[in-house]
Structures are given as C-alpha cells and as structure tokens.
Amino acid sequence: MEESLPALRQELQADLCILNGENLADGVGITPKLADKMLASSVDAITLGNHVWRRGEIVPYLKQSERVVRPANLSKRAPGRGLAFVTAAEGTEVAVMNLLGALFIGPPVGPFEVVDELVEEASKRTPVIVLDMHAEATSEKVAMARWLDGKVTAVLGTHTHIQTNDARVQPGGTAAITDAGMTGPHDSVIGVQAELAIRQMRTGMPVRFETASSDIRIEGVLVECGADGRATSCEPVRVSLN
Ligand SMILES: [Fe+2]
C-alpha cells in the first residue's frame, strides 16, 4: 500500500495526507518501525484509536513523536499527544486531532468532555483543523460532526472499517463522513480472514485471527478547503490495488 500512496496523492493533488494507523501491525496497534515507514511514504500525520497501547514499543515513540497522534480523551497521565500540527505542501498549518467514541470503547474521558478545549487550542494556531473521530456508533460520529460544524474543517470517522455513503459538507462548512473506510484486504471480515471470523461467530470459541491478503484497496476521503478552514468538498476515495 505504501508504494502506491505517493502516486495516489499526486493524482488527487492532495496537499496533506492523514492516515489512521491503529491497525498497521497485523491488524492491531502500531510499531515505531511501521509509523516511520508510513511517515516516509508521503503520510504527514498518523492518528490512532482503541488499539493504541497494543504494542508496548510504541509508548516511548509516542512520547517524542510530533506527528503520531493518539486519542485525546485517554487518561491525562497517558503519554503522547492528542493534537498535532503539521504543514501541508502549500505551507498551511493543519491541526490534527484524534478522539475515541464512548460506545463499546469506553475511553477514560468522554469525547464531548474534551473536544471544545481541543478545538480552542487548535484554533489559536490555525483555522484548518481535522478530527479523526474513532468510534463505533454512527450516532456519536454524526453528533460530533454536527457539534463541530463551522468550528473545524473536517470530522472524519474511523474504526468501523466500512466506508459509509454520507460524505458531505455541512451547512457551516465542516466536511464529514461517518466512516472513511478501510485500506487493506476487502476479501475478509473487516480485514480478518473470513473463515476465521465466521468460525468464531458460529462456535463462540476463541479463534486466532489472521489478516487476510486479497482484494487490497485504499479507502479514505478527500477534503478540499479554503484558507479560512471551511471545507468546499468532501469526496470518498476508493482505489483497488489488484
Ligand atoms: Fe479501532
């Protein structure tokens, strides 16, 4: 996938590329090596999610990384940052934030408890603000997008891995999609070899999951915005690498 990214980025004329990388390490978590590899292959910032601590070696990396963002609503004692500033190709500074939804994930702090302060902090430096809302419930992702309409550039949902058919620019100028989709093997059950996921569901027995390998696609969303941070378009991206 990382080999295809620079060409796709060029084709889309994207000034910035943000990747949710919480499933990079065989489906769960991220390692410093994988983060470095993606940051070297035209990714500007990496957001994470509920699997943030799955690989222990990422802890010291997160403490010093400027461009890998973990959810902002973790414990206040957790290492890493929930907000990062990166520079787009044409020089605009972009704030990148990451939050966990409450439903089924149960973060230490609710996303709505911290989001206003986070947006305020980001707004002091730049009007171009992107939130990766990593959540299970479509309602939470839609509610967050509505709450932030006119306050940020984009609220992009992740975690459920199925690209949703609701990419839009809201009336206040905030782009939104409930789920940006999955970059990975689509001949699968959200990345896992289908027969293993089905076996677990049919038997209720523990099954060791393996990552699938066919029908690889890059999925995401392309957002265009002005210098004022207001989005002007929001389009889903789906590219087959087969
Ligand atoms: Fe997740």
Boltz pocket constraint, residues with backbone or C-beta under 6 A from the ligand:
constraints:
  - pocket:
      binder: B
      contacts: [[A, 22], [A, 49], [A, 50], [A, 51], [A, 134], [A, 158], [A, 159]]
      max_distance: 6.0
